[in-house]
Amino acid sequence: ITTSPLEIHAGDLEALTGRRAGFVLAQSESNLAIDTCYAMIGVVGLMLLGLFCYDRSRRELLYLSIICANRAALGILEHFSVAQMNLPWVLSSAILDAVNAVDPVVFVLFFFALARRRVPRIYWLPVVIAAAQSALPGFALLLPAGQSLWLTGKVLDASAIFVLFSVAWMVSAASPFIAFWPYSQISRRMRPLAALCLMHGAFSTFWNAVQMTADPRLGLPNLFVEWQRGFLDIYAFVTACVLIGLLGLLFRDQRQVTEERALLAGEMQAASEIQHMLAPAKIDTAPGLHIDVAFHPMRDVGGDFYFCRVLADRRQRVVVGDVSGKGAAAAMAATLLLGAASARESDSPAVLLAQLNQVLCDSHVGGFATCLCADFTAAGEVSFANAGHLSPYCNSREIELRSSLPLGIAAAAEYTETTLRLSSGETLTLLSDGVVEARNTAGELFGFERTRAISNQSAAAIAEAAMNFGQEDDITVLNVTFASLDVAHA
């Protein structure tokens, strides 16, 4: 809608070009404050996009950056005529329609992402209708003249369709009121953000209601014509204030996230120290034995653990276990078991597992742990006690062991021992289920057959084969090789 009279200018090309340049300059000066405001909104959008690239989990930053870019483009385009932009009318109209069509979708996504809620499926209906109302006129320009006139003049200009589109826009604009409902449950930290969003939603809903009055068939006072220019200028400033306020609050939240990450980094450093306890760099080994270890947690810390200690009577104790779960909680439970095992050197393997079971049951940390304890004598005799752990391998075959319940399930569980003798040069392979349960992209498990086939290889080779197949859990492999009786007695 234009209120300025039509002016016709005649003259040579140079004079007309100079006059046109003066007209464009005068228009630009009159719109300088508003255009500066929209330019600031665009800069804010770039800053938000940078924040999103830093933290991809915060989708609201991406949506708000798109909103800012959209607002800046729409505002600046609306302040320039087709002649000023030197663009064909069809192209300039298509650009404006495309920019307008993005608005309802991105705003709804932003408000619901900020409220940490999913958009209700039924709510997409008015959003799609509102987006279609903006996109259809541009689409009509691509149709043949007859079909274009029918779509814009008969369909889109129908009173019922106009009301439907207007209501859809109002419902879409009211998305903050739905996203943050019920308001009593808004956290104290989120209340300023929610208040700004509700303010913007109220302003947008009101403006869409005003636009309905432009249809004379509704018989309402045409407030749209009277308020359009002034309202758009006010809307630019309100939008800028709301977005700057949102940016400040989001920066505050980003700083809080950074502080929380710094705290988490400290906790992960402590977890790393725990990991060194679960996988010591130096292995205590008795004469006559050689122990080779490969340890690869799935995360920074894991639930697998092992324990190698030369006892007072020169026995070599090897304990390998796997706590259910992953991460720091599993690592803490594994550390608890290691600490308890280190204080029970005089116990036999069966008694040790009974004590560890009692410790885990009494700790109430939750979960359970499989564990295998093996004591080696200088003569090559090995005593095993097994609490639900995988049986070891020797000479490419699985050793049959009597197994009891994993630790932490039943406080009254009892554990028995199995004994075998190693010959000089024989290797016993103990491992966690991370090897057997490795899974490739087709969903196929590494399995017991592949594990048995490579069980006579080095610990590093076994672990690497499982990891290359597809690691899905912590992987621990210990090879204990009995050298010779001569070495043991040296």
N, C-alpha and C positions, 0 to 999 in steps of 0.2 A: 504494500500500500504506500503510495507516495503522495505527499501534500504539496510538493513544489510544482510550480507551473512549468509547462513544456516550453523550452526555449530553442529557437532555431538560429544558428549562426552561419553566415556566408562570408566568403573571402578566399584568398589563396591558401595553398597548403601550409606554408610556413606560419601564416598568421593563425590558422585554425589549430595547428599543432601547439603553438605557444599558448593559445587560449585554453586548450584542453589541459596542458601541463599546469597552468595556473589553477584551473578548476580542481584537478586532482590534488594539488598541494593544499588548496583551501580545505578540501574535504578531509585530507589527512591530518591537518592541524586541528580541525574540530573534533576529530576522533582520537587524538593522540593519547588522552588520558585512558580512554577505554581500551584502545589497542595495547597500551603499555600494561594495563591490568591483565589482558589476555596473554600477552607475552610472558609475564611473570608466572601465569598458570602453566604455560608450556615449559618454562625452566623448572618449575616444581615437578612436573611430570618426568623430566630427565633425571632429576635427583632421586625420585622414587624408583625409577627403573634401575638406577645404579644400586639402590638398597636391595631391590629384589634379586639382582644378579649376585649380590653378596650372600643373600639368604633365600634360596629358592623355595623354602618351605612356607614363606609368607606370601601367599597368593594375593592377599588384599593389596599389597604394594604394587603388584603388576596391574591389577584392575584399576587402582587409583591413578597410576601413571598413564594408562590408556584414557581414562576419564579426563585427565588434565590435557593431554594432547588433543583429545576430541573437542573439549571446551575451547581451547586456544584456537584451533583450526576453524571451528564453527563461528566463534565470535569475530575473528578477523575477516573471514569470508563474508559474513553478513554486513560488515562495514564497508565493503568495496562493491561497486557496481560491476556489471559484466564488462562495460567499456574500460573501466580502470584496470581490470585484470587482463585485458586483451585475450579473454577466453571465449570460445564459442558458447552461445547460450545453452545449448544442449549439454555441453561438457560441464559448465559451471553448475547447472541445475542437478546433474547426476552426482557431482561431488558433494554438494550440500545434502542431497537425499541420502547418500551413503553414510555421511558423517552423522546425520540425524538418526539413521536406522541403528547405528551401533549403541547409541545412548542408553535406551532402556535395558538392553541386555547386560551391558557392562556395569551399570549402576546396581542392578539387582545382584549380580555376582559379587560385587564389592561389598555391599552391605551384609549379605549373608556370610561371606568369607570373614568379615570383621567380627561378626557375632559367633563365628565358629559353628555355623549351622548349614545344613544342606537346604537348597531351594526346594520347597514342596513342588511335586510334579504338577499339581493343578495350577500352581501360580505361574507356570511357564505359558499358559494359554493367553492371559492378557499381555504378557511381555512380548510374545511372538506377534500378537495382533498389533501392538503399538509399533514394533519394528517394521511390520509389513506396511503400516500406514505411511511411514516415511520412505520406504523403499519402492513402493508401487508406482508413484508418479515418475520416478527416474526410469523404472522399467518400462512404463508406458511410452516414453520417448523413443524407445528402441523398436516399437511396433509400427506396422504400417499406419498411415494417417487415420483411416477409418476405425481400426481397432483401438488406436490410441485415444481418439475422441470419445469412443464408446466407453472405454475404461475410466477415463478421467471425468467425462461429462455425465455419464449415466450411472455408473457404479459408484465411484469414489465420491461423487458430489451428492449422492442420495442422502437425505436427511438422517435416515436410520443408520446408514453406514458411518456418517460423520459422528453421530452420537456414540456409536459403538467404539470407534477409534478414540474419541475423547475420553470415554470412561476407561478404556484400556490404558491410556496414558496416565490417567489419574491413579489407577490401581498400581501401575508400575512405579510411579513416583512415590507412592506410599510404602514402598518396600521396607524402609527402615523401621516403620511401626510394626511390621510383621516379623522382621528379622530379630528384633530385640525384645519381642514379647515372650514371657511376661516381664515387665520392667522391674518388678520387685527382686528378680533374680539376677539383675545386672550387677556384676562385681564392682566394688568401689573403684578399682583401677580403670574399669571400662566406662564408668558413668560419664566422664567428660567427652570421650569419643562418641558414645551413644547420643549424648545431648546435641552435639554438632550434627550428627547424622539425622536426627529427628528434626532439627531446625531446617536442614536442607530439604528433607522430605516434605515438610509442611509448606515451604516456599514453592517447591516444584508442583505439588498437588494443587495449590492455590492458582498458580499460573495456568495450569492445564484447564482448570475450571473456568478461568477468565477467557481462555481461547474458545470455549464452547459458545460464548455469547456472540461470536462473529457470525454465526449462522442466523440470518434474519428469519428463517422458517421456524425457529424456536420461540420467537416472540419475546426475546430477552433484550434488555438494554445492551448495546454493543460497547462493552467496557474494553474489549480488545483494541479497537481503533484508538480510543482515548488514552489508554495506558501503555500501548505497545512500546513506543520509543523509550519513554522514561523507565518503564519496568525492566526492559532489557539492560539498560545501563545499571540500574540498581542490582539486577540479577548478577551482572558481571562482578560487581564489588562484593555482594554477598557470597557468591561462589568462591571468589578469591580469599575472603576472610575465612570461610569454612575450610577450604583446602589448606590454607596456611596453618590454621588451628589443628587440623588433622595431621599435617606434616609434623608440627611440633610435638604432638602427642605420640605419633608413631616413632619419631626420633627418640623420645623418652623411652618408649618400649624397646626400641632397638638397643639403647644403652643398657637397659636392664637385661636383655638377652645376652649382650656381650659380657656383662658381669657374671651372669649365670654360666656362660661358657668358660670364662676364666676359672670359676669355681670348679666346674666340671673337669677342666684340664688339671687342676690340682688333685682332684679325686682320682683321675686316670693315672697321674704320676704315682699316687699311693698304690693304685691297683697294679701298676707296673712293678713296683717293689714287691708286692704280693706274688706277682708272676715269677719273679726270680726265686722266691721260696718254693713255688710249685715246680720250677724247672731250674735247679741249681746248675751253674756253669761248671763247677768242679764236682766230680762224682767220687765218693769214697768207695774204693775198690780193694777187696782182699787179694793177697798174692795168689797166683794160679788162676785168676779169673780176668776176663776182659769184658767190659760193659760198654756197649755202643748205644747211644740214645738219639732219637729224633723226636722233637716236640714241636707241634704246629697248632696253636690254638686258632679257633675259627674267628675270634675277635681279639681285641687287645689283651683281654684276659679270658681264661677259660675254666672249665670245670675238671679237666684232666689233671692228674697229679702223679708224681712218682717219688720214690724214697729209696735211696741206696745208702746203706750204712754197714760198716764193719763192726760187729758186736764184740763184747768183751772176750768171749771165748773163740774169737777169730772166725766166727760164722759170718757169711755175707748175707745181709737181709736186703731183699728187693721187694718193694711194694708198688703196685701200679693200680690206679683207681680212676673212676669217672663219676663225677657228681651230676645228677640230673639237672637239666637247664644249662644256660650259658651266661656269660658275662660276669660282672662283679659279685653277684649274689652266690653263684656257683663257686667262684674262686674263694670267697670267704669261707664257705663250708669245707672246701678242699684244704684250706689253710688250717682250719680247726682240726681236721683229721690228721694232718701231718704233724701238728704240734702234739696231739695225743699219742701218735705212733712213736715219736722220738723219745717220749718219756717211758716207754714200755719195752726196753731192750731185752729184758730178761724173760719176757713172755714167749711162748711158742706161737707159731703162726695162727693156730686155732684160737688160742686165748687172746692174742692181739686183736683178731677180728671181733671177738665177743666184746672186748673193751671198747673198740671203735664204734661198734653198733650201739652200745649203751651211751657213749658220748653224743652221738648224733641224735639219738632218740631224746635224750635229756635236753639238748640244745634248743629244740623246737624251732629250728631254722627252716623246716619244711623240706620236702623233697627226699631223695634217697641217694645212695651211692653204691656202685658196684666196686669191688676191691679184690685184688689177688695178692696174697703174701707168699713169698718163696724164700726159704732159708737154705743157703748153700754151705756145705762143710768142705774142708780141705780135701777130703777123699772123693768129692764129686757127688755126694748124696744130697738130694734136694727134697725138702719137706714143703708141701703146698697146703694152703687153706684158701678156699674160694667163696666169696660172697657175691654170687651172681655175675661174675666177670667172665669175659671170654677166656676159654682155655688156651694155654700156650701151645706153641708148635715146636717140634724137634724132629730133625731129619725129614722135613717136608710132610709131616703128619701131625694131626691134632692129638694132644695128650688128653686122655679121658680122666677127668677129675670129678670127684664128688663135690657138688655145689650146693650152697644154702641160699637163703634169702639175702637180697642186698641189704646193706647197712641202712638203718633208720626206718625200717618198716615194722619190725616187731622186736620189742626190747628183749623178749625171751628166746630169740633165735639162737640156735646152737650151730657150731661150725666144726667140721671134721677135717682130718689131714690125710693127704695122699703123699706117698714117698716114691721116688725113682732115683736111679743112679745114672750120672752122665759119664761117658767115656771120654778119654782125652781127645780134644779137638771138636767135640760136639757143642752145638749152639742151641740155646733155648730162647725162643722168641716170644716175648710178651707184648701185647698191643691192646689198644682201646678200640671200641666199636666204630670210631671214626674212619677206620680203614675199611671195614666190611660194609659200612653204610654209605660210603662215597657213591654218588649218583651222577650219571652223565646226563646230557641234555635230552636224551630220549626217555629218561626216567628209569633206566636200568641200573640196578645196584652192582657195586663192585663184587660183593658176595664172598662166600666162604671158599669157593673153588679157586677163584683168582688169588685170594689171600693165601691159601695153602700152597699154590703153585710158586709163589714168590717168597714164601716164609723163610727160605734158606739164604736170602739175599741180605745185604747190609740194612741197618735200620733206616738210613737215609734213602736208600733205593726203594724200600717198601713204602715209606711215607710219600716219596715223590710220585710213585705210581698211583697211589690213592688220590693225591692232590690233583694230578693231571687228569684223572678220570672224572673228578668233580667233587671237591671237598664240601661237605655239608655239616661237619661237626669237628670238634677238636680231634687231632690225630696225635697219638703217642705210640712209639715203638721202642722197645728195649731188647737188644740182643745181648745175652749173657753167654760167653764162650768159656768153657772149662779147658784150660791150657794143658796142664799135666800135673801129675802128682809130684814130680821132681820140683817143678816151679813152686807149687804150693808149700812144700816143706823147706824151700830154700831160705 
